[in-house]
């Protein structure tokens, strides 16, 4: 959540509060620790599996963001942010909206207070190792900016797409079709549908594909603070409409779209929830 000045909840007032949900606890629960803290913070404990690992021969991992922790910004790679890590049996894929996050492996977990200003979203999916190549194929479309990655030889042979993806001249999709839908099965047998597009798609992901694919109107919350010439208005002319969210309301408080950097969408029927890392921007 963003900074909510004067909120009775001190974490919310500081901008460190977050709501959490997982498959064992399927109800939004307000955190009792800050997103920058370590004990009791699910994001910290997830990423700590990378930071704590001593034997790098047994894992592969990558961190990517169009805004890297050292401040460089890529305008040629995809607007995509997150991290993944796998050992020989399983792993996780963390999709975030937070710029310059996560920190490199040798630097340890950091969530600076300067990032408290805006609301953010994170989605973490636990996966079997067999899903790793699907994740890599998705990234040939989204073209992430990797700034910390590791692939031991023991993984490269069984993961040729990932091995190719980690090359210096990273391959990516430059010819049609420019979109890919992938069905991913989590370790808990939850089915996720991943919608990935390459630069050549040249359209808004939400009203040119997702809403038509799921046959539902969508409420979409993404970054809306950019120059107006780049913003995309609500689309009410198509069969399945897309509406920009103007305000987000939680039991602990509400905030305007200008305080939110998250990227999510829900269908008006409440049958679909989408959490990603791309904006409705030209």
Secondary structure, 3 states (H helix, E strand, C coil): CCCCCCCCCHHHHHCCCCEECCCCCCCCEECCCCCCCCCCCHHHHHHHHHHCCCCHHHCEEEEECCECCCCCECCCCCCCCEEEEECCCEEEEEEECCCCCCCCHHHCCCCCHHHHHCECCEEEEEEEHHHHHHHHHHHHHHCCCEEEEECCHHHHCCCHHHHHHCCCCCCCCCCCCCEEEEEEEECCCCEEEEEEECHHHCCCHHHHHHHHHHCCCEEEECCCCCCHHHECCCECCCCCCEEECCEEEECCEEEEHHHECCCEEEECCCCCEEECCCCCEC
